[in-house]
Amino acid sequence: MKIKAKKKPGWQQREREYNEWLRSIGADIKPKKADKWKYEVLKSTPGPYIRDVPQHPSRSTPNAAVCSKPERKQYSGDYIVGIATMHKSNLVAVGAGDAPADYSTMRRN
């Protein structure tokens, strides 16, 4: 239950003056439900809007080697003997002084 505020004498006169002042400045006192929702029919446009953007031609490069595929890198030394697989597919390079059997036992221990 909502408790109503106690109104002092003369409140009706003050409220009437306030409502007249609101009407004089063009404010709506209480909008009616019918006026609350206004629906407007949208007008169709003649077509899709296209923005005017200047078209700049692409730059032509006379040197085709700028975008060519790089040469494949290949190891040419003699220190790396092979590749061993450690825990969870971790690949490790095996050197010439290392024993490949050490890597295979590390994987199982």
Secondary structure as UniProt FT lines:
FT   TURN            9..10
FT   HELIX           11..24
FT   TURN            25..26
FT   HELIX           33..36
FT   HELIX           64..67
FT   STRAND          80..85
FT   TURN            87..88
FT   STRAND          91..95
FT   TURN            96..97
FT   HELIX           100..108
//
